[in-house]
Amino acid sequence: MSRFLLAGACCLCLMTGSALAHFAILLPGNDMVSQDDSREIPLKVQFIHPMEGEFMHMDKPTKMNVIVNGQVQDLLPSLSERKENGSSWWFSSFEIKRPGDHIFFVEPAPFWEPAENCYIIHYTKVVVNAMGKEDAWSERIGLKTEIVPLTRPYGLWTGNVFQGQVFVLDKIAAGINVEVEYLNLDGIQVPADPYITQVVRTDPQGIFTYAIPRSGWWGFAALSEDEASMKHEGEDVSVEIGAVIWVHVRDMK
């Protein structure tokens, strides 16, 4: 995994390959809801290697909210546990009641990664637009680390450029890597490991740019190290915090 904003002693995450990149997923059934669509949006929450199609056990998230028209609604009580191959993931649904941008976000429980000797917490969000009212997609929502979209994160065609600005602990994150992965639901085969995780770098204003080559869901993850450590079996260990955003892309037909 790539690592950024190194502070003090770093966990072994620094030395693992990007082929092992972890991503938290917050996946809605659709990224846009029109007047004629169903207003019920299914939501899937997983911890996964998106391109490789492998997901890990995930404990119940610490937080899951949606922000609509500046109002925060707690979705945590609506989560139900699902199991696959002995590992847990989480499911919810949300009824769209008003036009506007719906910003869903989840804070997972800390995930212990023994191979990397650190905890992982990915602050993950996705934007669903309802009935064409575009009013909040570019807003910061105050996460510990966050990707703020500079490109509207819905209504994207294949080949569009996506830009975002990365913040870590309320500061612009300049010169860090952003990992990019495709949610591989259609059996894409890669010729070599570097194709699994694409990597772009933020400029002095914390801005990154990526041209999306294929339709489907794409995840962007900016990973850094938290200032605070956590205890594991009585010892202080590092915490990898990730700012993650998911966007959906369609082919022009």
VOMAR-247068 format. One record per residue (C-alpha): residue number from 1; y, x, z. Coordinates in steps of 0.1 Angstrom, whole numbers, plus 5000, padded with zeros to 4 digits. Layout:
<sites>
SITE kolvex   py   px   pz
SITE    NUM    Y    X    Z
...
</sites>
This chain:
<sites>
SITE kolvex   py   px   pz
SITE      1 5000 5000 5000
SITE      2 5035 5011 4994
SITE      3 5057 5015 5025
SITE      4 5094 5014 5029
SITE      5 5121 5019 5056
SITE      6 5099 5042 5076
SITE      7 5109 5044 5112
SITE      8 5091 5067 5136
SITE      9 5053 5069 5135
SITE     10 5038 5051 5106
SITE     11 5005 5034 5104
SITE     12 4978 5043 5078
SITE     13 4992 5015 5056
SITE     14 5013 5043 5041
SITE     15 4983 5060 5026
SITE     16 4963 5031 5012
SITE     17 4963 5023 4975
SITE     18 4982 4994 4960
SITE     19 4949 4980 4948
SITE     20 4944 4969 4984
SITE     21 4977 4950 4985
SITE     22 4977 4920 5009
SITE     23 4998 4890 5002
SITE     24 5004 4859 5022
SITE     25 5004 4828 5000
SITE     26 5023 4796 5005
SITE     27 5013 4776 4974
SITE     28 5026 4741 4966
SITE     29 5008 4718 4941
SITE     30 5039 4720 4919
SITE     31 5072 4739 4920
SITE     32 5092 4709 4906
SITE     33 5090 4672 4912
SITE     34 5106 4648 4888
SITE     35 5113 4611 4892
SITE     36 5079 4601 4877
SITE     37 5058 4626 4896
SITE     38 5038 4621 4928
SITE     39 5061 4627 4958
SITE     40 5032 4641 4979
SITE     41 5031 4679 4976
SITE     42 4999 4697 4988
SITE     43 5005 4731 5004
SITE     44 4979 4759 5007
SITE     45 4984 4789 5031
SITE     46 4962 4819 5027
SITE     47 4961 4857 5032
SITE     48 4947 4872 5000
SITE     49 4944 4900 4974
SITE     50 4958 4878 4946
SITE     51 4948 4898 4915
SITE     52 4913 4904 4929
SITE     53 4908 4869 4941
SITE     54 4896 4879 4976
SITE     55 4911 4863 5007
SITE     56 4907 4872 5043
SITE     57 4903 4852 5075
SITE     58 4937 4838 5086
SITE     59 4945 4825 5121
SITE     60 4968 4795 5124
SITE     61 5004 4804 5115
SITE     62 5030 4809 5141
SITE     63 5056 4788 5122
SITE     64 5057 4767 5091
SITE     65 5089 4748 5082
SITE     66 5107 4733 5053
SITE     67 5145 4733 5049
SITE     68 5160 4704 5030
SITE     69 5198 4698 5028
SITE     70 5203 4723 5056
SITE     71 5179 4705 5080
SITE     72 5147 4722 5093
SITE     73 5115 4703 5097
SITE     74 5085 4717 5116
SITE     75 5053 4714 5095
SITE     76 5031 4733 5119
SITE     77 5015 4702 5134
SITE     78 5005 4690 5099
SITE     79 4983 4721 5092
SITE     80 4946 4716 5090
SITE     81 4920 4744 5089
SITE     82 4897 4749 5059
SITE     83 4869 4773 5057
SITE     84 4854 4792 5028
SITE     85 4827 4819 5030
SITE     86 4832 4819 5068
SITE     87 4870 4827 5065
SITE     88 4898 4803 5075
SITE     89 4927 4792 5054
SITE     90 4952 4763 5060
SITE     91 4962 4732 5043
SITE     92 4991 4707 5046
SITE     93 5010 4682 5025
SITE     94 5046 4671 5024
SITE     95 5062 4639 5011
SITE     96 5093 4645 4991
SITE     97 5119 4619 5002
SITE     98 5152 4631 4987
SITE     99 5165 4651 4958
SITE    100 5173 4688 4962
SITE    101 5157 4722 4968
SITE    102 5130 4723 4994
SITE    103 5125 4758 5009
SITE    104 5091 4760 5025
SITE    105 5083 4791 5046
SITE    106 5056 4803 5069
SITE    107 5053 4830 5095
SITE    108 5016 4839 5099
SITE    109 5001 4851 5131
SITE    110 4999 4889 5133
SITE    111 4969 4900 5112
SITE    112 4951 4931 5125
SITE    113 4940 4955 5098
SITE    114 4916 4980 5113
SITE    115 4915 5001 5081
SITE    116 4952 5006 5083
SITE    117 4955 5006 5121
SITE    118 4985 4982 5121
SITE    119 4994 4945 5124
SITE    120 5007 4927 5093
SITE    121 5031 4898 5093
SITE    122 5043 4884 5060
SITE    123 5073 4861 5061
SITE    124 5066 4840 5030
SITE    125 5085 4813 5012
SITE    126 5085 4792 4981
SITE    127 5111 4768 4966
SITE    128 5102 4733 4953
SITE    129 5129 4715 4934
SITE    130 5130 4677 4936
SITE    131 5146 4654 4910
SITE    132 5167 4681 4894
SITE    133 5192 4686 4922
SITE    134 5198 4723 4926
SITE    135 5216 4730 4958
SITE    136 5199 4757 4980
SITE    137 5175 4780 4961
SITE    138 5197 4811 4965
SITE    139 5204 4807 5002
SITE    140 5192 4830 5029
SITE    141 5172 4812 5056
SITE    142 5174 4839 5083
SITE    143 5139 4854 5083
SITE    144 5134 4888 5098
SITE    145 5128 4901 5063
SITE    146 5135 4881 5032
SITE    147 5137 4881 4994
SITE    148 5167 4860 4983
SITE    149 5163 4849 4947
SITE    150 5191 4858 4923
SITE    151 5172 4841 4895
SITE    152 5165 4804 4900
SITE    153 5128 4805 4913
SITE    154 5116 4775 4893
SITE    155 5118 4764 4857
SITE    156 5108 4798 4845
SITE    157 5093 4806 4811
SITE    158 5068 4834 4804
SITE    159 5089 4865 4797
SITE    160 5118 4855 4819
SITE    161 5133 4882 4841
SITE    162 5131 4875 4879
SITE    163 5156 4891 4902
SITE    164 5158 4891 4940
SITE    165 5176 4908 4967
SITE    166 5157 4922 4997
SITE    167 5170 4920 5033
SITE    168 5153 4937 5063
SITE    169 5166 4930 5098
SITE    170 5198 4915 5083
SITE    171 5205 4946 5063
SITE    172 5203 4951 5025
SITE    173 5171 4971 5017
SITE    174 5181 4997 4992
SITE    175 5157 5020 4974
SITE    176 5125 5003 4985
SITE    177 5094 4993 4965
SITE    178 5086 4957 4958
SITE    179 5049 4949 4950
SITE    180 5042 4923 4924
SITE    181 5009 4905 4918
SITE    182 4995 4877 4897
SITE    183 4974 4850 4913
SITE    184 4944 4856 4891
SITE    185 4928 4822 4888
SITE    186 4915 4828 4853
SITE    187 4894 4859 4856
SITE    188 4918 4885 4841
SITE    189 4901 4919 4840
SITE    190 4922 4950 4846
SITE    191 4916 4983 4828
SITE    192 4926 5004 4859
SITE    193 4937 5000 4895
SITE    194 4975 5005 4888
SITE    195 4975 4972 4868
SITE    196 4964 4952 4899
SITE    197 4997 4957 4917
SITE    198 5029 4962 4897
SITE    199 5057 4980 4915
SITE    200 5095 4978 4910
SITE    201 5122 4994 4931
SITE    202 5154 4980 4946
SITE    203 5188 4993 4936
SITE    204 5216 5003 4961
SITE    205 5223 4966 4966
SITE    206 5187 4958 4974
SITE    207 5182 4941 4940
SITE    208 5150 4943 4920
SITE    209 5141 4931 4885
SITE    210 5108 4921 4870
SITE    211 5099 4906 4836
SITE    212 5070 4881 4841
SITE    213 5044 4886 4813
SITE    214 5020 4856 4819
SITE    215 5021 4820 4830
SITE    216 5009 4811 4865
SITE    217 5019 4820 4900
SITE    218 5034 4854 4908
SITE    219 5040 4869 4942
SITE    220 5067 4895 4951
SITE    221 5063 4914 4984
SITE    222 5088 4939 4999
SITE    223 5070 4956 5028
SITE    224 5086 4975 5056
SITE    225 5080 4986 5092
SITE    226 5093 4965 5121
SITE    227 5115 4983 5147
SITE    228 5092 4969 5174
SITE    229 5055 4978 5179
SITE    230 5028 4956 5192
SITE    231 4999 4962 5216
SITE    232 4963 4965 5204
SITE    233 4937 4972 5229
SITE    234 4963 4986 5252
SITE    235 4979 5010 5227
SITE    236 5012 5006 5208
SITE    237 5006 5001 5170
SITE    238 5030 4997 5141
SITE    239 5038 4963 5125
SITE    240 5041 4959 5088
SITE    241 5065 4931 5080
SITE    242 5067 4917 5045
SITE    243 5092 4896 5027
SITE    244 5072 4875 5002
SITE    245 5083 4849 4976
SITE    246 5061 4830 4951
SITE    247 5073 4817 4918
SITE    248 5056 4798 4890
SITE    249 5059 4805 4853
SITE    250 5050 4783 4823
SITE    251 5044 4791 4786
SITE    252 5068 4777 4761
SITE    253 5049 4755 4737
</sites>
